[in-house]
């Protein structure tokens, strides 16, 4: 499992990470490793020189004042640098073999979308505690500390987008909170290994997705295409399991998995044998009548049939043909159902 630790400036993420390291848990420090990669990676160096100019590096070392000035000039500059550095950091983390990662800007930078995390832990502290920590650490004024805090994502929003919270206010027991989180993660990891995976459709997103795991606030899904990109799906995304879909007929509705099985049997487990995207409506409906003879001609539209055949091809390309087994519903597939259970 991959676990991310985030939190605003002054929340004490590093303090919590030291507690984890005392338990023998290694934590990948995004900030430190990004600086290392900017020093050591020829590809990053060349890309930054193209962006910033030849003076981005001096005698082989990153020219931090020049880079900082470039970053502050515009949001576009900041995003351009992020586009160079963050993918390299994400790849380095994936190759590191480390399960835990610390990033102060996990959500702000969109880093949580660059690599898959099974859960996110947010470290929090009262505002005044954070202000005093930043003032003492950096030797700056209260006003400056508040300005730094204001530049980041609000703490309450970080908590809302995370799975767990560690309150680091100097009073609550950090180890006790970590015990609860780690025990929950171990239990979740055990369940995910035995979880039946199912196939999902997400409104507004093309193609199909495989359910990978469930977080407290979302589902983690993987695109069934050449990218195999993993991403979170939230309640607002209108996620539907293919197991919940049925086709209209003149009698009772027929589960989609049975319709797909009929196509599979007709096509001998191969992709659809004609160009359903460009064929006429009559050709399309004649074909579908062989699959589902009594389909409701009024309520089943051409677009429905084309989408169904497209889904069938996606599943076959991904080696999924035992539809009765692999598309069966699993508890909590539909995010709305899970939300009601909570």
GUTI-752676 format. One line per field, with one value per residue (C-alpha): z, y, x. Coordinates in steps of 0.5 Angstrom, whole numbers, always signed. Layout:
% residues N
zz <- Z; ...
yy <- Y; ...
xx <- X; ...
//
This chain:
% residues 342
zz <- +0; -1; +4; +4; +9; +8; +12; +12; +14; +22; +23; +25; +19; +20; +28; +26; +21; +26; +30; +24; +23; +30; +29; +23; +18; +12; +9; +3; +4; -3; -2; +0; -6; -11; -9; -10; -17; -19; -17; -20; -26; -33; -36; -30; -31; -39; -38; -33; -37; -43; -38; -34; -38; -38; -31; -28; -26; -24; -24; -24; -18; -18; -18; -12; -12; -20; -20; -14; -18; -24; -20; -17; -24; -25; -24; -31; -29; -23; -26; -32; -27; -23; -30; -30; -23; -20; -25; -24; -16; -17; -21; -16; -11; -14; -16; -9; -5; +0; +2; +6; +3; +6; +2; +4; -3; -4; -6; -8; -13; -16; -14; -11; -18; -21; -17; -13; -6; -2; +4; +6; +13; +15; +20; +24; +29; +32; +28; +34; +35; +27; +27; +33; +30; +24; +27; +32; +26; +21; +25; +22; +24; +26; +20; +15; +18; +17; +10; +9; +12; +8; +1; +2; +2; +8; +13; +14; +6; +7; +13; +8; +3; +7; +10; +17; +22; +27; +31; +33; +38; +43; +48; +44; +44; +37; +38; +40; +34; +29; +33; +31; +24; +22; +25; +21; +15; +16; +16; +10; +6; +8; +6; -1; -2; -2; -5; -11; -17; -21; -27; -26; -31; -29; -32; -36; -37; -43; -43; -36; -30; -25; -18; -14; -7; -3; +2; +7; +2; -5; -9; -13; -20; -26; -33; -37; -43; -45; -39; -34; -30; -23; -20; -14; -16; -11; -9; -14; -20; -21; -21; -23; -23; -29; -25; -23; -31; -34; -41; -43; -46; -48; -41; -35; -36; -37; -33; -37; -36; -39; -45; -45; -45; -51; -55; -53; -55; -62; -63; -60; -55; -60; -61; -65; -72; -75; -75; -70; -70; -77; -79; -80; -75; -79; -79; -71; -69; -73; -70; -63; -65; -65; -58; -55; -59; -55; -53; -52; -59; -56; -50; -52; -57; -62; -57; -52; -57; -59; -52; -50; -56; -54; -47; -49; -54; -48; -43; -49; -50; -43; -42; -39; -42; -36; -35; -30; -25; -26; -27; -21; -15; -9; -3; -3; -11; -11; -8; -6; -3; +1; +3; +6; +10; +14
yy <- +0; +7; +12; +20; +25; +32; +38; +45; +49; +49; +43; +39; +33; +32; +31; +26; +23; +22; +18; +13; +12; +11; +5; +3; +6; +9; +16; +19; +26; +30; +36; +33; +28; +34; +38; +32; +30; +38; +37; +30; +29; +31; +31; +36; +40; +41; +42; +47; +51; +51; +54; +59; +60; +58; +62; +56; +53; +55; +51; +45; +47; +49; +57; +57; +65; +65; +59; +63; +69; +65; +62; +68; +72; +68; +62; +59; +59; +55; +50; +49; +48; +43; +39; +38; +36; +33; +27; +26; +26; +21; +16; +16; +15; +9; +6; +7; +1; +6; +6; +12; +19; +26; +32; +39; +41; +34; +37; +44; +41; +36; +31; +26; +25; +23; +17; +13; +13; +8; +13; +20; +22; +30; +33; +39; +43; +50; +56; +60; +53; +53; +61; +60; +54; +58; +64; +60; +56; +61; +67; +71; +76; +74; +77; +74; +67; +68; +70; +63; +60; +63; +61; +54; +50; +51; +46; +44; +43; +38; +34; +34; +31; +26; +19; +20; +26; +27; +32; +35; +40; +38; +35; +29; +23; +22; +15; +13; +16; +13; +6; +7; +9; +4; -2; +1; +1; -6; -9; -5; -8; -15; -14; -11; -17; -21; -16; -18; -13; -10; -6; +1; +7; +14; +19; +24; +20; +15; +8; +4; +3; -3; -2; -2; +0; +4; +10; +13; +19; +16; +10; +8; +6; +4; +6; +0; +3; +3; +8; +4; +11; +10; +16; +17; +17; +21; +21; +27; +23; +19; +12; +6; -1; -5; -10; -5; -4; -7; -7; -6; -11; -12; -17; -16; -12; -16; -15; -12; -18; -23; -19; -18; -26; -27; -22; -26; -33; -30; -27; -33; -28; -24; -16; -14; -17; -10; -3; -1; +6; +8; +3; +5; +5; -1; -5; -4; -6; -12; -14; -13; -17; -23; -21; -19; -21; -18; -11; -5; -2; +5; +5; +2; +8; +7; +11; +5; +0; +3; +4; -3; -6; -1; -3; -10; -9; -6; -12; -17; -13; -13; -20; -20; -25; -29; -23; -27; -27; -21; -16; -19; -13; -13; -9; -2; -2; +4; +10; +13; +6; +6; +14; +11; +6; +11
xx <- +0; +2; +1; +2; +3; +1; -1; +0; +7; +8; +3; +9; +9; +17; +16; +10; +15; +21; +16; +14; +22; +23; +18; +22; +18; +22; +18; +20; +21; +18; +22; +29; +28; +26; +32; +37; +34; +34; +42; +43; +38; +41; +34; +31; +37; +36; +29; +30; +35; +30; +25; +29; +35; +43; +44; +39; +45; +52; +58; +53; +49; +42; +42; +36; +35; +34; +30; +26; +25; +23; +17; +15; +14; +7; +3; +5; +12; +11; +6; +12; +17; +12; +11; +18; +20; +14; +13; +21; +19; +13; +17; +23; +18; +15; +22; +24; +21; +18; +11; +10; +11; +11; +9; +7; +3; +0; -6; -4; +1; -4; +1; -4; -6; +1; +1; -4; -4; -9; -10; -7; -6; -6; -2; -6; -5; -9; -7; -4; +1; +3; +4; +9; +13; +14; +16; +21; +24; +25; +26; +20; +15; +8; +5; +10; +8; +1; +2; +6; +0; -5; -1; -3; -9; -14; -12; -20; -20; -14; -17; -23; -19; -15; -17; -14; -12; -6; -7; +0; -2; +3; -2; -5; -1; +2; +4; -3; -6; -1; -2; -10; -8; -3; -8; -13; -9; -6; -13; -15; -9; -11; -18; -16; -12; -18; -23; -27; -25; -31; -32; -34; -37; -36; -40; -37; -30; -29; -28; -29; -25; -23; -24; -17; -19; -24; -22; -26; -28; -27; -26; -19; -20; -15; -17; -18; -14; -6; -5; -7; -8; -10; -14; -19; -27; -31; -39; -40; -37; -43; -40; -44; -42; -43; -46; -52; -54; -59; -62; -69; -73; -81; -81; -76; -70; -64; -57; -52; -47; -52; -52; -44; -44; -49; -44; -38; -41; -43; -36; -32; -29; -26; -28; -34; -34; -36; -35; -41; -39; -40; -45; -53; -58; -61; -55; -53; -60; -60; -54; -57; -63; -59; -56; -62; -68; -74; -70; -74; -74; -77; -72; -66; -63; -57; -52; -54; -52; -46; -43; -45; -41; -35; -35; -35; -29; -25; -27; -24; -18; -16; -17; -24; -29; -32; -37; -42; -36; -32; -38; -41; -43; -38; -40; -39; -38; -43; -40; -47; -49; -42; -44; -51; -48; -43
//
